[in-house]
Amino acid sequence: MQTRNKILIGITVVVVFGLGTFLSVRGRRDRGIEVRTESIERRDLVEIVTASGNIRARRTVDISSDVSARVSELLVDEGDDVVTGQTLLRLEPDQYRAALSRAEALLAQAEAQQAQQQANLVQAERDRDRLAQLRARDSLLVSPQQIDDAETRVEVQQALLQSARFGVSQARAGVDESQDRLSKTIFTAPMDGKVTRLNVEEGETVIIGTMNNPGSLVLTISDLSVIEVVVKVDETEVSEITLGDSASIRIDAFPDVEFAGHVTEIGNSAINPPTQQQTTQQAAIDFEVVLTLLPSEAPLRPDLSATADIVIESRDDVVAVPIIALTVRDRSELEGGDTPTDAADAEGPPPTADAAGDAGAANDVEGVFLVSERSVRFVPVVIGIAGREYFEVLSGLAEGDTVVAGPYQRIRQLKNGDAIRPMEEDTERPGGQR
């Protein structure tokens, strides 16, 4: 008897628990799926491409040394403003002065040899002329061979004089070269600007570059009157950017300042082309885009990190739908059965992978769930440009319509005719707007 009572009590508990669960689920269904809704409004939309990079001066000159010597005098510091022709630093000139003196001595020697050869030529011409006069008076006094020998001596002296002249030219070139090397021990500013990099100190030795070893980079002068931002843009977005597009630039060093600029250059080839990539896995293909900043009072410096929002399209006062509200449904699901295409495929051979992918994309319908009373209905929409949080609506919705705008997971699970109820945060706002 006691066992029977226990069984009856257990069955009763199970029935009560099951009934309570059923009523709870049914109650939730009656109330509807809790979602966030938003009313469709007209908005100003801006479609942007965001890219990161660094700032630089439009004109920058890296000054390297053409001679090897020790820095004897450093006349500028990093950050100093300089003007064209201003002396920046001097190298020890002793060895180059000595080389110039040696070259000048060689030039003097060559000029003396030229003068000597000139005198020898004059003497040979006089001897030849004297013999010619004697033979003219009496042919027996001077033989033809003597005349020929005299003529040969003149030609030899002419050739030696020409050689001496070439020697003078060579020596003079050596003097010019030595003077040029000596002049390169003094560094002057090639343009007006600011010393943005100084890599040497007084007493250090700078060296010239060779085929395999770069020379010493002494300093860098930048013209900061025009500042550029160089950013990397992915290959999927660079085609959307055109010259002259405006941009808003954020520089990490000035978080409270927003800078304006425009696109002035778009790279025609990738920064790292696939043919130059060494890895087996192809890296991202990025293109260089240059933006010119409008004049600003901020003390900008080269190499600062920057992020640019490039405006590629804008729309004013257009119907806009939240990006999160947009979803995709299968056409056959919306029609409530197999499409004619599906029936035909069932009779024929199975489609290939590419054909199946194309068919799947063709059957996808993009749209939103329109709120009507306490239920939803899927409405296909055609969208235009994409802003930060909203899409432009070209067709399918009108101003004042209410759509489901979240949460995303519940939008994915919604079906035509599902009952809904606004989330608590929506009920506190008029019209259920966010």
C-alpha positions, 0 to 999 in steps of 0.5 A: 500500500505504501509503495502504491502511494509513493508511485501516485505521489511521483506521478503527480509531481511529474504531471505538475512540473510538466504542466508548469513548464508547458504553461511557462513556455506557452506564456512566453510564446503568447508574449512573443520573442523579446526584441529591440525595435527602431523606427525608420528615419531620414539621416545623413550618411557618410561611407568611409574607408579607414586606414592607418599609417604615419605622417611625413613631410612632403619634402624631406632631404637625407644628408649623407657624407661624400667623404670620410672624416671626423666631425670637427664642428657641429653647428645645429641641434635636432629640432633647429630651424635652418635656411638654405645655405646655412652651415650645419657642420664641418669635418676635419679638412687636413687630409683634403687640403693636403690632397689639394696642395698635391694636385696643385703641384702636379698641375704646376709640373704639367704646365712646366712640361707643356712650356718645355715642349712648346720651346722644343717645338719652336727649336725644331721648327727653326732648325727645319726652316734653316735647313730648307733655306740653305737647300734653297740656296745650294742643293749640295749643302743640305741633303734631302735626308736632312730635310726629312729628319728635320721635318720628323723632329718637328712632328715628334715635338708637336706630338709631345706638346699635345701630350703635355697639354693633355697632362695639364688638363688631367692635372687641372681635373685633379685640382678640381676634384680635390677642391670638390672633396675639400668643399664637401667637408662643409655641410650646408642646408639645401633648403629651408626647414627643420632638422628632424633627425641628427645622427652624429655628434662632434668627434664622431667619424662619418664614412662614405657608402660603398656598393654593399655598405651604406654610408653615414646618414648625417642628418635629415631636414624636413619642410614641415610647411606641408604635411602628408599622411601615408596610409595602407589601404586594402586591395578590396577598398583602394578602387573606391578611393579617388583623388580629391576625396576628403578625409578626417585624420586622427593622430595619436599624439593629439587625441583631442584634435581632428585634422582635415585633409584630402587624397593627393596620391593613390599607389598604382602598385602594391606595397609588397607585390606577390612576386616579392613575397618569400612566404608560401602563404600570400600576405595581404595586398595593400596599396599606399594612399597619400593624403595632404593635411590642411594647415594646422597649428599643431606641432606635428612631427614626422613618423607620428601614427595616424588613422584616416577616415576617407570619405568615399561617398555621402548622402543627405536626408535619406531613408536609413536602416540600422546595419544590425537589422539587415539579414538574409533569408532563403527565397524558398523559405519565404515562399514556403516550399520548393522553388521550380529550380529546386524541383528541376534539380531534383530530377537532374544530376547533382550540381557542381560545387560552383553551381551550387554556390552560385545558386545559393547566392541567387536564392538569398534575399536581403531584407529586414523584419518589419514590425506590424502590431505584435508580429513581424514580416520579412521585407526585402530591401535594396540598400545603397551606401553604408554609414557607420551604423546605418545603410541607405535604403533605396527601396523596400522601406519608408520613413516611419516604418518600425523594424527589428533592430536586435539582438543579432542572434534573435534576428537570425532566428526570426521567421515570418509571423513570429510574435514579438514584444519590445525589450524593456529598454525600448518600452521606456522610449516613445515609439520603441526607438533606440 
